[in-house]
Amino acid sequence: MSELVKRPEPTANAMSQPYWDAAAQGRLILQTCGECGAIRHYPRLLCDRCYSDQVVWTDATGNGVVHSWTVAHHPFHGAFADELPYTLVTITLDEGPRALGRWRGDGPRLEQRVSGKFETRADGALELVFVGAD
């Protein structure tokens, strides 16, 4: 069935286009408030701290620690059925915000150091992937 179902793809808009352009180059970038310097992820129109709409994009290392994870045993979408089970992780990035991605390797551990990078899936879409750094 998954061969007949097309994977959902992220749709870039004016706010998120810089993020996806950097991802295509293998870089993780984060929105930074141009007024107060607060870093935010995912891209948003206004700063959570000062409500400014000024944005500067800054490079992130992709490094952080495991905050949480879940193992999917049932696909949230039919196109992922042939990949079950898979693990999704929430990472607290060294820069502060949290990011979601796919886990590669043995099971993650809470507070485990990780490094992240973008991988290109077989269908050409980009996916943020994390692996243990220790």
Summary of the structure (lengths in Angstrom):
residues: 134
radius of gyration: 15.8
end to end distance: 37.9
largest distance: 49.2
contacts: 351
relative contact order: 0.20
helix: 10%
strand: 40%
